[in-house]
């Protein structure tokens, strides 16, 4: 009856795939840095760089999501009364 679509929900399988993909990527990167034949300070620098990249990616995705949600018109169920 409503002309406003509901909020899109992700399935549990999509959420699980995203979490598994992120976990595998982080583990593979950590193993790669650990097994790298370089000095400890080089491996430490690469580890900090990866952590900075991950936190920046999370922040960017949150900012994009917030901007998209703000651009959508808000729906109030009693506004047409």
Secondary structure, DSSP 4 states (H G I P E B T S, - for coil): --SSPPPP---HHHHHHHHHHHHHHHHHHHHHHHH-SS-HHHHHHHHHHHHHHHHHHHHHHHHHHHHHHHHSPP--TTTT-
